[in-house]
């Protein structure tokens, strides 16, 4: 923070506004005093507004940097695991060996769902979208833990965090099992977090499931790379919902609903839709030309990023993982995957894409990995939500741990002014 001031002229008035500096990133101008002058700022999408102060995640899009509590995402993906990253996001520091072991065991102790929750799943149509089921079931958790949702109680918030981290894979896997008519598979405490998710997704009660270690490692990296991404649409939704004092399960459900939108969580699904549209390697040159034509509606999905003006640091990790998974499963000759690999090569070498920094992003590679692993596209956003759950909760927890006020955005009103109801 600093004591610098910015001067804003409105008509014949001059208003001095405080300027704050964080530990990294652009300075921010405190515009809260404008309301006393009878004016507001106008910022559709809040793309130029810092709506909160946070110490969790930092993104430098110009230089392709993503830090969680100061640690580069590449180092976390290489040396950590998802549950350790969860601890880091929640607590602010990496756990000691003893703390890490205890945290892993605590999460394993909360993986089961209340048996009555099976009834919630059976209340949905079999063809319901898994995100619809997840949104409803997560919100319904508040009906089972209503006596432990005091947002001012730090201990209750911690228990809620443990429950959400532990139960989200069970909920996600059961969404899938319900959609294909298979019996629910219960969690196994002898498996790691990612292994457990895979066995609940693909295991059946009649056979013992043995997770493939390479696929489990890939899934864990997907979880890590999607754990948090600062103040995006879904995280901001969770914060706004939480600003009213709503219970944490309702807030996380609101984040799931926001993530469901195709402009947010559906990007990796859009990548596979694009590959299917291209159809064959022989059509790639035609579609590359269409992508370069500004008057053509076709767009290459999974290339470039709204935040990163350089290479998405998460994509570097996902690219290596994608090639490992494809090699392990012997899918190098899959038609859609061959198209994807050719597009990747073009994007990294073609001057048009390099000049515009339209590099493959994390969604491009994660979609390929999930498809190769046999996960249907309808589950992509569910897995995203399961991973991002810890980021949402950490931001919610950070907000309610300090001083906060209910969110109340303003508007630029362009409707009719006051008028009388017509006589009849």
HUJOWO-V697884 format. One line per field, one symbol per residue. ss: DSSP state (a for helix, b for strand, c for the rest). psi: psi as a letter, one per 20 degrees, with the letter a starting at -180 (. if undefined). burial: I if it has 9 or more other C-alpha atoms within 8 Angstrom, else O. A space follows every 50 residues. Layout:
# HUJOWO-V697884
ss->???
psi->???
burial->???
This chain:
# HUJOWO-V697884
ss->cccbbbbbbbccbbbbbbbbcccccccbbccaaaaaaccccccaaacccc ccccccbbbbccccbbbbccbbaaaaaaaccaaaaaaaaaacccccaaaa aaaaaaaaccccccccaaaaaacccccccaaaaaaaaaaaaaaccaaacc cccaaaaaaaaaaaaaaaaaaaaaaaaaaaccccccccccccaaaaaaaa aaccccccccccaaaaaaaaaaaaacccccccaaaaaaaaaacccccaaa aaaaaaaaacccccccaaaaaaaaaaaaccaaaaaaaaaaaacccccccc ccbcccccccccaaaaaaaaaaaaaaaaacccccaaaaaaaaaaaaaaac aaaaaccccbcaaaaaaaaaaaccccaaaaaaaaaaaaaaaaaaaaaaaa accccccccccccccccccccccc
psi->qrkqqqpppocjqppppqpqpairrqqqpojhihhijkqrqompikijpo irpqkfqppnhhjlpopokipqhhhghgiarghhhggghghiqqqrgghg gggghgghijhqqphihhhggiiqqhjqphhggggggghihhiikhjlko iiohghhgggggggghighggghhggghhjjqqqpqqpiiqrghggghhh girqhiqppoqphghggghhhgggijhqlbmaggghggggghiijqqhhh ghhhhgghhhphifijghhhghgghhgggqhiighghgghhioiipipqo qjprqhgojapohhhgghgghghgghghikkhjpghhhgghggggghihp hghghjkmqpahhghhggghghijpqhiighghggggighgghggggggi ibprqppmqrqopjaqrpqqpqq.
burial->OOOOOIOOOOOOOOOOIIIIIOOOOOOOIIOOOIOOOOOOOOOOOOOOOO OOOOOIIIIIIOIIIIIIIOOIIIIIIOOIIIIIIIIIIOOIOIIOOOOI OOIIOIIIIIIIOOOOIOOIIOOOOOOIOIIOIIIIIIIIIIOOOOOOII IOOOOIIOOIIIIIIIIIIIIIIIIIIIIOOOOOIOIOOOOOIIIIIIII IOIIOOOOOOIOOIIIIIIIIIIIIIIIIIOOIIIIIIIIIIIIOIIIII IIIIIIIIIIIIOIIIIIIIIIOIIOOIOIIOIIOOIOOIIOOOOOOOOO IIIIIOOIIIIIIIIIIIIOIIOIIIIOOOIOOOOIIIIIOIIIOOIIOO OOIIOOIIIIIIIIIIIIIIIIOOIOOIIIIIIIIIIIIIIIIIIIIIII OOOOOOOOOOOOOOOOOOOOOOOO
